[in-house]
Each structure stands twice: as C-alpha cells, then as structure tokens.
Amino acid sequence: MKQKSTLALIAIATFLSVALNAQPVSNTQLPTAEFVKILPTTQRGVIKVMHAQESEIPVSIKFFTREGEVGHDHVAKNKYEKGFTKKYDVSTIDGKEFWIEVNSSASSVTYRVVPNKDKKTFDAYLEKISYYHTVASNN
C-alpha cells in the first residue's frame, strides 16, 4: 500500500512540475497561414499577395502551372517592417488553375488559385504550409 501511495505522489509531482514549467506559445512565435494570403482585386486578372511579417531573408514568390514555373518575384529582406502586399497580373497564365508559393525565413505557403467563370476574380485555397524552425547547436 505504501508503494502505491509513493508512486502516486511521484506521478502527481511530475505532472505538476511539467504543468508549471510549460509556457503557452503565442501567435507571434509560430507563423500561421494567416500571415500569407491571396487577396482579390477589382482589376481584371490581377491578384494581391499579402505577406504580413518582416522576413530575415528575401521573400520568394513563385507562380506554377501543371507544366512548371511560369513566374517569380523576390522581395528584399527587411524591406517592409510589417510585411507587404503586392499586386500581380496573372491574366497571362494559361490553364484552369495555378499555384502560388510564398517562401520566407519562417515558412513556405502554397495556395491553389482557380479563376472564376468571369475570368476576373479568383478563388484561392490553402494547399500546403511548411514551417522552418531554427535549432540551436551546442557545438
């Protein structure tokens, strides 16, 4: 009986020490898909790419169809303190759909973009997000 009580106390102490040392992760520590959006415009065949974070490396924006890359852009590092919004003319991209990949120091986000029947507006669907985490080394 004494052994069960001792094990129970050890389990409770371990749980409490982990719970007390755990710190919540804030939204500013981890990037989310909310930091990269594909936005509509009122101009025919034009979309906006929003990247709402400053980046320590240049932000790369690539446009793909099923046949491969059809365009790209680079935004200089630290150029915009709180991120940027840029317009892109995508009216020359052939096909029913295409993809936009936005790469930064924190993440890679890919949206599938589908033109609407009016060929003026687009629907963007989040397809993939990858996070890059820096790991410290003791070397």
ROPA-973676 format. One record per residue (C-alpha): x, y, z; residue in three letters. Coordinates in Angstrom, 1 decimal. Layout:
% residues N
[[X, Y, Z], ALA]
...
END
This chain:
% residues 139
[[0.0, 0.0, 0.0], MET]
[[2.9, 2.4, 0.9], LYS]
[[4.4, 1.7, -2.6], GLN]
[[1.2, 2.7, -4.4], LYS]
[[1.0, 5.9, -2.4], SER]
[[4.6, 6.8, -3.1], THR]
[[4.2, 6.1, -6.9], LEU]
[[1.0, 8.2, -6.9], ALA]
[[2.8, 11.1, -5.2], LEU]
[[5.7, 10.9, -7.7], ILE]
[[3.3, 10.9, -10.6], ALA]
[[1.5, 14.0, -9.3], ILE]
[[4.7, 15.8, -8.5], ALA]
[[6.0, 15.1, -12.1], THR]
[[2.7, 16.2, -13.6], PHE]
[[2.7, 19.4, -11.6], LEU]
[[6.4, 20.3, -12.4], SER]
[[5.7, 19.8, -16.1], VAL]
[[2.5, 21.8, -16.0], ALA]
[[4.1, 24.7, -14.0], LEU]
[[7.1, 24.9, -16.4], ASN]
[[5.0, 24.7, -19.5], ALA]
[[4.6, 28.1, -21.3], GLN]
[[1.9, 28.8, -23.8], PRO]
[[3.0, 29.5, -27.3], VAL]
[[1.8, 32.9, -28.6], SER]
[[0.8, 33.6, -32.2], ASN]
[[3.9, 35.7, -32.7], THR]
[[6.2, 32.8, -32.0], GLN]
[[4.8, 30.5, -34.7], LEU]
[[3.9, 31.6, -38.2], PRO]
[[0.4, 30.6, -39.4], THR]
[[-1.3, 30.6, -42.8], ALA]
[[-2.9, 33.9, -41.7], GLU]
[[0.4, 35.7, -42.4], PHE]
[[0.2, 34.8, -46.1], VAL]
[[-3.0, 35.4, -48.0], LYS]
[[-4.0, 35.7, -51.7], ILE]
[[-6.5, 38.6, -52.0], LEU]
[[-8.8, 39.6, -54.7], PRO]
[[-8.7, 43.0, -56.5], THR]
[[-11.1, 45.0, -58.6], THR]
[[-8.8, 44.8, -61.6], GLN]
[[-9.4, 42.1, -64.2], ARG]
[[-6.7, 39.3, -64.0], GLY]
[[-4.9, 40.8, -61.0], VAL]
[[-4.5, 39.4, -57.6], ILE]
[[-2.6, 40.6, -54.4], LYS]
[[-0.2, 38.5, -52.4], VAL]
[[0.0, 39.6, -48.7], MET]
[[2.9, 38.6, -46.5], HIS]
[[2.2, 40.1, -43.1], ALA]
[[5.6, 39.6, -41.4], GLN]
[[9.1, 41.1, -41.7], GLU]
[[11.5, 38.5, -43.1], SER]
[[15.2, 38.0, -42.3], GLU]
[[15.8, 36.7, -45.8], ILE]
[[14.2, 37.8, -49.1], PRO]
[[10.7, 36.5, -49.6], VAL]
[[10.3, 34.4, -52.8], SER]
[[7.0, 34.3, -54.6], ILE]
[[6.7, 31.7, -57.4], LYS]
[[3.8, 31.0, -59.8], PHE]
[[3.3, 27.5, -61.1], PHE]
[[1.1, 25.6, -63.5], THR]
[[1.0, 21.9, -64.1], ARG]
[[3.7, 22.4, -66.7], GLU]
[[6.1, 24.1, -64.2], GLY]
[[7.1, 27.6, -63.0], GLU]
[[5.7, 30.5, -65.1], VAL]
[[6.9, 33.4, -63.0], GLY]
[[8.6, 34.5, -59.8], HIS]
[[9.4, 37.6, -57.7], ASP]
[[11.7, 38.4, -54.8], HIS]
[[11.1, 41.0, -52.1], VAL]
[[14.2, 42.2, -50.4], ALA]
[[14.8, 41.2, -46.8], LYS]
[[13.7, 43.7, -44.1], ASN]
[[12.4, 46.0, -46.8], LYS]
[[8.9, 46.2, -45.2], TYR]
[[8.8, 46.4, -41.4], GLU]
[[5.3, 44.8, -41.1], LYS]
[[5.2, 42.8, -44.3], GLY]
[[3.9, 43.7, -47.7], PHE]
[[1.1, 43.5, -50.2], THR]
[[1.9, 43.3, -53.9], LYS]
[[-0.3, 43.1, -57.0], LYS]
[[0.4, 40.6, -59.7], TYR]
[[-1.1, 40.4, -63.2], ASP]
[[-1.9, 36.7, -63.7], VAL]
[[-4.1, 37.1, -66.8], SER]
[[-1.4, 35.6, -69.0], THR]
[[-1.2, 32.4, -67.0], ILE]
[[-2.9, 29.7, -69.1], ASP]
[[-4.9, 26.9, -67.6], GLY]
[[-7.8, 26.3, -65.3], LYS]
[[-5.7, 26.6, -62.2], GLU]
[[-2.3, 27.6, -60.9], PHE]
[[-0.3, 27.7, -57.7], TRP]
[[1.4, 30.5, -55.8], ILE]
[[4.2, 29.5, -53.4], GLU]
[[5.4, 32.1, -50.9], VAL]
[[8.7, 31.2, -49.2], ASN]
[[10.2, 33.2, -46.3], SER]
[[12.6, 32.5, -43.4], SER]
[[9.8, 31.2, -41.3], ALA]
[[7.6, 29.2, -43.6], SER]
[[6.6, 28.1, -47.1], SER]
[[2.9, 28.5, -48.0], VAL]
[[1.3, 27.2, -51.2], THR]
[[-2.1, 28.3, -52.5], TYR]
[[-4.0, 26.8, -55.4], ARG]
[[-5.7, 29.6, -57.4], VAL]
[[-8.8, 28.9, -59.6], VAL]
[[-10.2, 31.5, -61.9], PRO]
[[-13.9, 32.1, -61.6], ASN]
[[-16.2, 31.9, -64.7], LYS]
[[-16.0, 35.7, -65.2], ASP]
[[-12.1, 35.3, -65.6], LYS]
[[-11.9, 38.5, -63.5], LYS]
[[-11.8, 37.1, -60.0], THR]
[[-10.1, 34.1, -58.4], PHE]
[[-10.6, 31.7, -55.5], ASP]
[[-7.5, 30.8, -53.5], ALA]
[[-7.3, 27.6, -51.5], TYR]
[[-4.6, 26.9, -49.0], LEU]
[[-2.9, 23.7, -50.1], GLU]
[[0.3, 23.4, -48.1], LYS]
[[2.2, 25.1, -45.3], ILE]
[[5.7, 24.1, -44.0], SER]
[[7.4, 25.7, -41.0], TYR]
[[11.1, 26.3, -40.6], TYR]
[[12.3, 26.1, -37.1], HIS]
[[15.8, 27.1, -36.0], THR]
[[17.5, 24.6, -33.8], VAL]
[[20.4, 25.7, -31.5], ALA]
[[23.6, 23.7, -31.5], SER]
[[25.9, 23.2, -28.5], ASN]
[[29.0, 22.7, -30.7], ASN]
END
